[in-house]
């Protein structure tokens, strides 16, 4: 008998920045993400997330290391669970 540990997926959060409310929410998101990370005693060191901003949207990819400790933030901002690891080419890397 084999035991397979559950795999924590990547998550994606997207904001429509053409909408003023969504634009403000995207700016608040990064503050909330940082505060939640810093206030979690189980936060891994040198963890990164990836983001890209363009004229119409802001996209954030959160890897499993972050997804596993920030479930409240993911729920609050309506994160989408990704089945596969995203293509992060062209995204900026932000390390805590």
Secondary structure as the mmCIF struct_conf table of DSSP 4:
data_model
#
loop_
_struct_conf.conf_type_id
_struct_conf.id
_struct_conf.beg_label_comp_id
_struct_conf.beg_label_asym_id
_struct_conf.beg_label_seq_id
_struct_conf.end_label_comp_id
_struct_conf.end_label_asym_id
_struct_conf.end_label_seq_id
HELX_LH_PP_P HELX_LH_PP_P1 UNK A 5 UNK A 10
STRN STRN1 UNK A 11 UNK A 16
TURN_TY1_P TURN_TY1_P1 UNK A 17 UNK A 18
BEND BEND1 UNK A 19 UNK A 19
HELX_RH_AL_P HELX_RH_AL_P1 UNK A 20 UNK A 38
TURN_TY1_P TURN_TY1_P2 UNK A 39 UNK A 39
TURN_TY1_P TURN_TY1_P3 UNK A 41 UNK A 42
HELX_LH_PP_P HELX_LH_PP_P2 UNK A 43 UNK A 44
TURN_TY1_P TURN_TY1_P4 UNK A 45 UNK A 46
STRN STRN2 UNK A 48 UNK A 53
BEND BEND2 UNK A 55 UNK A 56
STRN STRN3 UNK A 57 UNK A 62
HELX_RH_AL_P HELX_RH_AL_P2 UNK A 64 UNK A 67
TURN_TY1_P TURN_TY1_P5 UNK A 68 UNK A 69
HELX_RH_AL_P HELX_RH_AL_P3 UNK A 71 UNK A 76
TURN_TY1_P TURN_TY1_P6 UNK A 77 UNK A 78
HELX_LH_PP_P HELX_LH_PP_P3 UNK A 79 UNK A 79
STRN STRN4 UNK A 80 UNK A 81
HELX_LH_PP_P HELX_LH_PP_P4 UNK A 82 UNK A 82
BEND BEND3 UNK A 83 UNK A 84
TURN_TY1_P TURN_TY1_P7 UNK A 89 UNK A 90
HELX_LH_PP_P HELX_LH_PP_P5 UNK A 91 UNK A 91
STRN STRN5 UNK A 92 UNK A 95
#
